[in-house]
Amino acid sequence: MPLVTLADVLQPALKNGHAIAGLVTLGWEDMRAYVAAAEAEETPVILQAGPGCREHTPLPVLGKMFRHLAEGASVPVVAHLDHGYTFDECQEALDAGFTSLMYDGSRKPLQQNIDETARIAELAHSAGISCEGEIGFVGYADGEASAGTDPNEAATFAAATGVDAMAISVGNVHLQQDKDGGLDEPRIRAIEAVTTTPLVIHGGSGVPMAQRTSLARTSNICKFNIGTELRMAFGAALRTAVNSDPDRFDRNTILKDTHDPLVAATRSVLQAFKGETS
């Protein structure tokens, strides 16, 4: 089916008590596995092109890859720019056929973040697509520290920008390899008390599975970004494939062996976000 927008999948999730996975892509092999897993689970999927992905593959190429996968898929697929840092980058993604733009101004002062995100939201909405913004900086494991989202600032940001989804910082961290932490649920409740905008968790790999499921069903968190967890699954499958036959050198033959393990890992991720009756 054709690509859909972020709002197309998040508004039903908000209404019906489930969440959609924003899956961080790095190449054709993981994109294809993610769509196969979504089809098996009969759930929409958000394919995300983050900075690492864009460093490797140009946005116009990624747009065509996402569109090709969506057109052959039996479930809705969103083509999402993850962590766009400039207007030009967002414009390039729009021109490349993306159906959702995430502008990240979270490191900037509040008013500057509002002004710049509102401009991207206007760009997106005028083209009939969606926009995600971020308020409160989500840090990195072994890197920059997080700055938690202030509920009052979140309310101001959501109202002033008109974003379709709002990423928040509530104990989540990018690139976390374990699930020993957990999200600050009182802060989440305080944020959703002052805005009805669908909420997004970046760094979802570090959130315990049980909490993912609980929040997907009982909160306004409608999107969890998952990257590290699935990159680890892909890496493990790739090492097994390479080591299984040292005489193999054709990368296409080797990479085929990553597909089934990655589909299985992705299905486990998607299952955690389903609603009670899904």
FENHU-V303645 format. One record per helix or strand of 3 or more residues. SS is the DSSP state (~ for helix, > for strand). FROM is the first residue (numbers start at 1). TO is the last residue. If there is no record, write none. Layout:
# FENHU-V303645
{{SS & FROM & TO} {SS & FROM & TO}}
This chain:
# FENHU-V303645
{{~ & 6 & 16} {> & 20 & 25} {~ & 28 & 41} {> & 45 & 49} {~ & 51 & 56} {~ & 59 & 71} {> & 77 & 84} {~ & 87 & 95} {> & 100 & 103} {~ & 110 & 126} {> & 130 & 135} {~ & 151 & 161} {> & 165 & 168} {~ & 185 & 192} {> & 198 & 201} {~ & 204 & 206} {~ & 209 & 218} {> & 221 & 226} {~ & 228 & 244} {~ & 251 & 271}}
